[in-house]
Amino acid sequence: MANHKSAEKRIRQTQKREERNRYYRTRIKNIARNVREAVASNDVAKASEAFKIANKEIHSFVSKGILKKNTAARKVSRLNSLVKKLAKA
């Protein structure tokens, strides 16, 4: 256990960050899963709508500093390619 005030504060900050990061990690996974499930159901309208939401949310995480710009671009690009394949088929 921590013996100094500063160490106790660091523990509190770490716990707060862990909780916040866990929320965002889960949110990002769920957003991507929603798009993949819509693509798997072969519903173009549903997939494009899910992708539109995913694109907006993932890029908002970049502005909040949760994701790096290139990471978000890669995730969005991969989801977009799935939706485009479905629309083309």
Phi, psi and omega in degrees: 000153183289142181251346182247153178301319182294324179291322177295321179294318180298322178297316179298317181295319180297317179297319179296317180293320178302315181297316180296315182295322178298319179299312183291321178300314179296318181299317180297316179297318181293323178298313180294321180296322179299319179292314181297322178293321178295322178292319180296330180278000178059033178253104185296316182296316180295319180294317181291325177292318178296322179293321179300317178295316181298316180300313181297312183294315182297318179289334175290330176293332176294316182292335177275351179086014180281317179242153171279158186301314182291326177296315178296318180297320180294315180297314180295320180297317180293320178293321180297320180295325177296316181293320180294321177299318179296317181293326181288326184286000000 
